[in-house]
Amino acid sequence: MSEQMTHDHGTENALAKSASGYLRSARHQPVLWMEWGTEAFAKAQAEDKPVLLDIGAVWCHWCHVMDRESYEDAATAEMINEHFIAVKVDRDERPDVDARYQAAVSAISGQGGWPLTAFLTPDGRPYFGGTYFPPDDRYQRPSFRRVLGLMADAYEDKRDEVLETAGSVMAALEHNENFSGRAAGVDGELGREILAKLINAPLRQFDGRNGGFGSQPKFPHSGAIDLLIDAAGRGGVESDNARMVAETTLRKMASGGIHDQLAGGFHRYSVDERWIVPHFEKMAYDNADLLKNYAHAFASFAQPDFAQVANGIVKWMDEWLSDRKLGGFYGSQDADDSLEDDGDYFTWTRDEAKAVLSPEEFAAASAFYNLRPVGDMHHNPLKNVLHVAPAKVDEAALERAHAKMYAARLLRKTPYVDKTIYVGWNGMCISAYFTAAAALNLPEARTFALKSMDRVLATAWDGTTLQRVVAYGEQGGTATPIPAVLEDYAFVTQAALDAFEASGELRYYEAAKGLTDAMLLKFYDAEGGAFFDAELQVEAIGALAARRKPLQDSPTPSGNSVAANVLLRVGDLSGDDTYVERGRETLETFAGVVEHFGLYAASYALSLRRLLEGGLQIAIVGEGQKAEELALAATMRYAANKSIIRLSREQMGALPPALAETLPHLPEAEAVALVCRGKTCAPPVFEPEALLDLLDE
């Protein structure tokens, strides 16, 4: 999004009051937009009008296209204002609304995505929907104005059919969105058979030529990569294959156009199977999970190229996606700086490269980055997406070319960065920074992660309730508190546990336990097992009345899977088996159906691994060089059930209950490591080699 994407019609609609940057960008549109809420639906019922629901995001190219083509068109706006109550939703701000109407529109039309365009009864039940509609008949899609006319006429003249359809969609939504095996009457037993099937899913779908899973479009599937890295370190029949698939995928992505070769970081996904042409937006959550992947791969396989990519992600996030002063991570960077720009900021013609490079530098860059006379972009065939070609080049010339091309790119108009700080995505970023700090020896990343954790806890958590948004990036508007959803609680709890392990400060454990207790109170289904994604609201509008138990990793890890994981971790630290049992129950709830989710249930498999193996805790007590050497040994070889806790001698008097039973009895030494699984601990060790031998056992 940018200023070029908004056009001032001289008046402002109700979105001028919004704090969301995406919603505020539509405040000058002639459509009489309202925010999601009881006021909009009360108005629809009072005027007996259907609701036009538009769900989009600040980083969504086609959302901005539809804004310009239709919502900024006076004639179209007049038609909308006459026949509908128009409601616009920021999907990043309201994932609970988006998830339900995505499911509803998929049930109606067979597809979802953004922009999501839905037509609702005045009480919020969907009766028709789709995604992008063009201003005239094209792309084998009807024009938006034709759709508006048909939907207005249907509500006016075929009311009974509309209400029947809306009822059927809601019934299907209630049924389909509850993924638990218990709800479906399908029993399953937790065990290694399920884990083996979930590990086999990405192995079966592996693209041996290009890396990754399946065909185009290609998403990273970070959970599946971590699952394979974990399997690779455990020996057995599939370990070598798991390592090959994980390493190949990580290298192919790193050399592709989905990886920003100049600035670091990754775009959201690739439209082709070779990872070359991406959708250019960059998301905080994607880069957080990919940072974990490359850090885990380096820890397990000791390949320096994985460390290089991980360092590049940290560098990009430091530079573009973080509030260095206050702490916290921003939401996203847009793909384009205007509608006329289709990735032009990130792509290069040969002439553009020649203009900033010497002949020697251009020779190196054109060979290494695959700069060809006919490039990769349909809208401009001269434009190349930078991706690495196997070529021997002058390394010094390439290094100079890289610096000059990045400096030249910075002079271009930069795509918009949404500086909204979402708690859940910040939890993911904070955890990733702790992972990178440990694996790559980045103390500054650890410091910034702690600073960001402190800001999230101070601003969004009051001890009983977590808010979805820490801070908005735009000036103006009034921020309405938005309750956090399940995944927010799960990711922030996970980050607080990671903060405790990295720092030894008891207050982070106490925050994690408080968040876990609140998560159980607000979302856990004591009768049916597992967690709902959102609190049951007294005045649940439309599809918000549908209860969902999310299991699928898409686009972020499943709230239920991460919740189960943090329950197991809190149980290990507190010594309270009630948490462990709730974690087990959560996983059991889906045991009968989870294998059908395959590639999209990797985070479930990672939590199941922790449950089956038991938590492996490595406490490193002490400071100085020896403690650092022990900590480095502990990080080697990623394991999904492993936790590494760093403590100073001064912190030994303030420990979580389970640790307080074992750690105070350690012998005096400069540094010592204690390895425990469950309630059983091995004798303490004092040398990195001894720790590695113990972990190998």
N, C-alpha and C positions, 0 to 999 in steps of 0.2 A: 504494500500500500504506500502511496505517497500523496502529496498535495495535488499532483497532477490527476489523481483519480477522483477527486471531488470537484464538483462544479457548483458554484454559488448561484442559487435561483432567487436570492434576495430574502428568503424567509427560512426559518428553521422549523423542523418538526420536533417531536418529543424526544428524539434521540440526542438532542443537544444537552439533555440532562444526564446522559449516560457517562460513566467513567471509562467504559471500554473504548479503546482506540478504534476498533473495527466498527462499532456502532456509531461512534461520533463521525466517522468518515461519511456516513449517509445522512447526516443531520440536515444538509441543504437540499436533499432530493425532494421533488414535489410529492412523492408518496407520503401520506400521513402516517409514517411508521410509529409504532409503539414498542416499548420493551415487553418482553415476556413477563406476565404477572396477572394478578387478579383484576386489575383495572382494565386491561385490554379485553379480557374475556367477559367481564361484566358489561362492557360497552357493546360487544358483539351480541350478547343475549338481549340487551335492552333494545338494540336496533334490529334484531333478528337478521343478522348478516353472518355469512361464513367468514372464517379467518384464513387469510393468506399468510402462511408461515414460511419465512426465508431463513435458512440456517447457513452460515458461512464462516469464514475466518480471514484474518488479516493477511495471511500468507497465501490465500487461495486465488490463483490467477483467474479462473473462470467465474469466481464470485464477482470480481471486479469487472469482468467483461459483461456479465449480466446486469450489474449495476449501471454501467454506462449505456448499454443498448436498450434496456427496458425501464429500469427504475428511475433513470434520469430523463426519460422521454415524457414530455408533458401529456401527450394523448394517452399513453399507457397508464401513467399515474392517475389521470382523471378517471379512467375505467376502474382501476383498483380502488380508488377512494370512494367511488359511487357504490360499488357492489360488495366490498370486503372491508374487514378490519385487518390492517396489515401489521404483522408482528415480525420483528427481525431479532435473531439470536446469534450471539457470538459462541461458536461451538467450543472454543477454548475456555470460555468463562462458564458455560453451562453444559458440561459433558453429559449430565443426567438427561437433559432435554434432548440433546442430539442423539444419544444412544437409542432412545425409544422411538423417535421419529425416523431415524435411519432404518431401524428394524421394520417399522410400519410401512415405509415407502418401498423397502425391498420386497415386502410381502405383496404390495399392490402392483409394483412395476417390474420387479425382478432385478432392480439395481438400486444402489445407494451412492453416496458421495456428496461432494460439495461443488456448487451450491445445492442445498437440499430445498426443494420447492414442494410444499404440502398444502393441501386444502382441507380445512377442518370444520367440523360443526362448531356452533358457538360455545359449546362446552369443551372443545379441544380434541374431539375424536376425529382421526383422519379418514377421509373418504376418497381421496385421490392424491397422487404425488408423482414426482420425478426429480430430476436433477436440473441441469441447465436446459433452458428453453430459449431458442433463438428468436430474434424479433420478427423473422419471417420464416416460412416453411423451408428448411434446409437441414443438412446432416441427417436426413431421414427422421426429422423431428418436427412436430407441429409448431407453428409460431406461438409465442407466449400469449399474444392477444387473443388468438383463437382458443387457447386453453382457458384463459380467463373467462371468455364468453361462455364456453361450454360448462365450466364449473359453476358460474353464476346462474345460468339457466337451469342446471341440474338441481341446484339447491332450491330454486324458486318453483320449478314445475314438477320435479320428480323427488319431492322431499322424502317420501316413504322409502324409495330406493337408496337415497343418500344415507338415511339413518340406518337402514339395514346393512349397507356396506360398512358404515362406520362401526356398527356393532360387531360385525364379522371380523374386521381388522383388529379391533380391541381384543376379541376373544383369541384370535391367533397370536396376538402379541403376548397376552398373558401366558399362553401355553408355550410358545417358542422361546421366550426369553428366560424361562426357568430351566436351566440346563441340567439340573441335578438328576442323577440317576434315581434317587428316591422319589422325586416328583413323577418321573416317567415309569415308576414301578420296575426299574432295572437295578438289580443288586450287583455289587462288585466287591471284590476283596482286595485290599491293599497288599501289594507284594511285588516281588522282583519281576514277575511276568508283565505287569503293567509298565514298569520302568523300562524293561527291555523293548517293549513295543513302541514306547515313546522315543527311545533312542534310535530305534530302527526307522522311524518315520522320516527324519531328515536324511538319513543314509539312503533310503529308497528314492527320495526325490532329488538327490544330488545331481547337479548338472556337471558332468565330468569335464566337459570342454571349457565352460565359462565360470565354474564355481557357482555357489549359491544353490537355490532350491527351486525347482520348477522352471517355467519359462517366463516370457515377458507378460506383464511388467514384473520387475524383480525388486523385492524388498530385502533388507539385510537379514531379518529374522534372528536378532541378536540372542534371544533366549535359546534357540536351537544351537547356535555356535557355542555358547557357554556350556550347554549340556554335552556337546561333543568334546570340548576341551576337558571337561570333568571326566568323561568316559575314557578319554585317551590316557589319563594318568593312573588308571586303575588296573591295567593289565587285562587279560582275557581275550576272547576271540575277536572282539570288535575294536580293541583299543588302537591298533595300527590304522585301521580304516577310518575310525573317528578322527584321529589326528590328521590324516591325509585330507579328509573332507574339510575340517576346520581350517587347516593351514591354506589349502587351495582357495577356499572361499575368501578368507581374509586377504590374501595376496591379490586375487583378482579384483576385489573391491578397491583395494588400495591403489591399484594401477589404473582403475577406470575413471570415467568422468563423474561418477557419483561422488568421488573423493575430490575435494577442491585442492588441486595440485599446487596452487600458489599460496593460499591462506591457511590450509588445513581445515579439518572438519568435513562433514559429509552432508550431501543433499538428501532429500527425503527418500527417493527411490529412483530406479532407472526404468525408462520406458522400453528399453530393449534388453535382451537376455545377456548381452556382453558388458553391461554396466557402463556404457559409454554416454548415452544421452539421458540426463536425469530430469526429474522435476526439480527445479533449482532451489526451492525453498529449503531452509535449514532449520531443523527443529531441535529444541533443547533436549527432548527425551531421546531422540535418535542418537544424538552425539553422546549423551550420557551412557547409553547402553553399549554403543560401539567403543567408547573409551574403556569400559570394563572388558569388552572382548579382547581388545589389543593388549591391554595390561595383563589380563589373565593368560593370553597366549605367550607373551614374553616371559611371564613367571614360570610357565610350564615348559616351554620349548627353547627358551634362551636364544631366540632369533632376533638380532638387532633391528631388523626392518620393522618388526612389530612394535618395538619401543619407539622407533622413529615416528611411526604413524600416531601412536598414542600421545607422544609429546606434541605432535602437530595439532591434535584435537584440543589439548589443554591450551596451547598457544592461541588457537582461534577463539576458544571460549573465553580465555582471559581478555583478549583484545576486543571482542565484539559482543559477547553474550553475558557479561557480568558487571555488576555494580561494584567497582573496585573500592569505592569509598565506604559504602554501608554494608556490603555483603549481599549476596543473592544473585541468582541467575535469571536472565531475561528469557522470554518465551520462544522467540523465533526470529529469523531473518527472512524477509520476503524474497521471492524468486526474481521479481522485476522491479524496475523503478517507475514504469508507466505501462499502459496497455500496448504501446507500440514496441515495447522492449520484451523480447521473448528469450530471456537468458543472455542478452547482449552484454551485460555487465561481466559475466563470467567467461564469455567465449571470445575467440580471436580469429581474425583473418590473417593471412600471411603478411599482408601489407601493414596491418596494425603492429605486428611483431617486429617487422623490419624497421619500422619508424622509431623504435626505442632501443634496438639492439645493434651492436657491431656485426659485421659479416661473420666473424667467428662465433659470436654468441648466437646469432640467428641459426647458423648451421647446427650448433649443438641443440638448441631449443626445438627447432623444426623436426629434427630426427627423434629426439627424446619424447617430445609431447605430441608427435604425430600430426604436425601442422601440414595439411595438404591443400592443394588448390581448390579441390571440391571437398567441403567439410561435412559436418554432421547435422546441420540445422535446416529443416525444411523451408522455413520462412526466408532464410538467407544462406544459400549453399556455400558461400565463401567462409562462413563462420565455423570454426572448429571448437569442439569441446576438448580441453586439454586432457589427454590420457596417455599413459606411458606405453611406448612401443619398445620392444627389445632391440636396443641399438647401443653400440659402443660410441661414446661421445667424449669430448674434452670436458672433464669434470669441472675444472676451474671456470671454463667458459659457460658451462651450464649453470653453475652457482651464481655467476654474475648475471646471466640472463634471467634466472628466477627472481633475483632481487629487483632487477629493472622492470620486469613485467608486472610484478606485484605493485611496485611504486607507481607505475603507469596506470594500473587498474584502480588504484586509490584515487586517481584524479577524475575517474568517471563518477557519474551520479550514483551514489550507493543505495542499493535496495533498503527499504525501510526495516528497521529493527524494532520489533514490538517489545518494549521494555517492561511489560507487565510481568510481575513475579508471581507465578502460581506455586502453591505450596507443594503439590505432589511432584511436579516436574523438578522443583528445587530439591526435594528429597532424593530424586534419582541422580541429579547432578552432584549433590553433596556426597552421596555414596560412591559415585564414580571417581570423584576427586580423592577420596580416601583410598580407594583401590589403586589409583595411579600413583599416589604419593608413596604408598608402601612398595609397590612393584618397581617403580622407576626412581626411587629416592628423590622425591620432589617435596621437600619440607614446606615450600611456599604454597603448594597445592593443599597440603594438610591444613596450613594456617588459614587459607581462604575458606576451606570447607567448614572449619570451626566457626569462623566469623559469620558465614552464611547460615549455619545452623542456629547460632545465637539470634540472628535477626528473625528467622522464621519462628522460633519459639517465643521471642519477646513480642512479636507483632501479631501473629496469627493464632497462638495457642494461649488460652486463659486458664488452663488447668482442667477444664471440662469440655470445651468446644473448640474445634479447629475451623478456621475460615479458609475458603478456597483461594483467596487472593491476598498476598502480602502487601502489594502496592501496584497501582496502575502506572502505565508508562506515559499516558497523555495528561496534559494539564486541562482542567475544566471538568464539568460534570460533577455529579454527586455519587460517590461509591456506596452502593447498597450492599451490606454484608451478605455474602453468599456462603451458606454452610458447605464445608468440605464433603466430598463423597468418599466412598470406601477406599478407593485407590490412593486418595490424598493421605488418609490416616495411615494406610499400610506403608506408603513410600516414606513418609516423614518419620514413622516409627522405626523403619529400617535404617534411615539416616541417623536417628538418635542413637540407636544401638551401635552403629559404625563409629559415631563420634565418641561414645564411651570406650569402645575398644581401642581407638586411636589415641585417646587422651588420658584414659584412666579416671576421668572426672565423674564422680558418682551422680552429679546432677543430670547428666545425659541419660544414664540408666533410669533414673527416677522419672524423667520426662517420657522415656520410651514406655515404661510401665503404666504411667498415667494415660498415655495415648492408647495403649492396648486395652486398658480397662474401658475407656470411652468408646473405642471401636466395638468392643463386645456389647456394650450397653446399647449403642445406637443402631448397630447393623446386624448383629448375630441372630439367626433364626433358631431359637432353642428347641422348637418342635421339629423343624425339617432339616436342621443342620446347615452349616455354611452361612455366608454373609450375603445380605442384600447390598446392592450398590449404593443405595441412597436411603436416608431416613424416610419413614412413612410420614408424609405431611398431612396435616389435618385437612387442608384445602388443596388436595392434589389435583392439579388441572390436567384434564385430558389423559394423555398417555403416561403422565407421571404417576397415575394410579396403578400402573402395571409394575409388579414387583420383579426385579431382575436379580439373578445370581450370576455375576460374570465369571466365566471360565476361560474365555478365549483371549489369547495374547494378540490384541489388535486395537490400536497401534502400540499400546504400552503393555507391559506384563499384567496379567489378570489380577484384579484386586483380591480375589479369593486365594489365589496361589501365593501371593506375597503376604497376605494376612496369615495364612497357615505357617509360612516360614518364620515370620516374626513371633508368632505364638510359641513356636518351638524354641526359638532363641531366648525369649523372655522366660520360658519355663526352665531352660538350662541355667540361667543366671539367678533366677529367684529361688530355685528349688521347689517351686510350687507346680506340682504335676497337673493341676487344673488347666493351666495354659497349654501344656503338651496335649492333654486330652481334647481340648477344643481344636487344636491344630489337627490332630488325627481325625476328629469328627468332620472337620471341613474337607479334608482330602477324601475321606470315606464317602462323603455325600456324592461326589462325582465319579467314584471308582467304576461304576457300571457304564459310564458313557464317555469317559475321558479319552480312551484310545481312538475314538472317532474324530477327535480334534487334531490328532497327529502333530504336525508341525506347529500348530497354534496352541499347543498345550505344553510347551517346553518349560515354562516357569512352574507349572504344576509338577513336572518331572523333577526339577531341581529341588522343590520342597519335599517331594516324596523321597528323594535321595537322602536328604537330611533326616527324615523320619526313620527310614530303614537302617541307615548306618549309625544313627545317633550323632549328636553334635560332638565335634572334635574341637576342644578348646586348648589353645596354646597360650599360656600366660608368660610373658617376658617381663621379669621384674629386675629393675636396675636401670642405670643410665651409663652413657659413655660408649666407647668403641665396641666393647664386648656385647653390650645390649643391642647395638645396631647390627652386629654380625649375626647374632641369634635371630633377630627380627627378619633379616634378609633370608636366612635359611628357612624360617617358618613360612615365608611367602612363596618359596619355590614350589612349584606344582600346585595349580589351582585345584581346590576341591570344594564342591558346593556345600559340604557340611562342616567346613573348617572356619573357626573364628580365631583371630590373633589379637590378644589383649595386651596392651602396653601399659605398664604400671611403674611408678617410681616407688622407692621405699616409703616415702612420706605418705603415699596414698593407701598404704596397706591397712590403715585404721578405718577406712571408709569404703567398704566393698559391698556389692550385692550379696545376699545371704548365702548362695551356693559357693561363691568364691571365698567368703569369709570363713567357711568351714575348712578350707584346704590351704589357702595361700599363706596365712600368718605363720604356718609351721615350717616354711621354707628355710633352709640353712642360709646363714649370712654369706654373701659373696658379692663381687662387683656386679655380676649379672647372672641370672639363673632362669631356666625355662622349665615349666611344668606342663606336661601334656595329659589331659584328662578326656575320657569319653564317658558320658553319663556321670555316674558317681564313682568311677574308678580312675585313679591316676597312676601313671608310671613314675618311677623314681626321678627326681629332678636331674637335669643335665646342665652342664656349664660350658660346653663347647659346641660350635655350629655343626661339626661333623657328627658328634653324638646325637644331636637333635635330628639331623637328616636321617641317620640310621634308624632312630626311633620311629620317625614318620614313615619310613619305608616299610617297617614292620606292620 
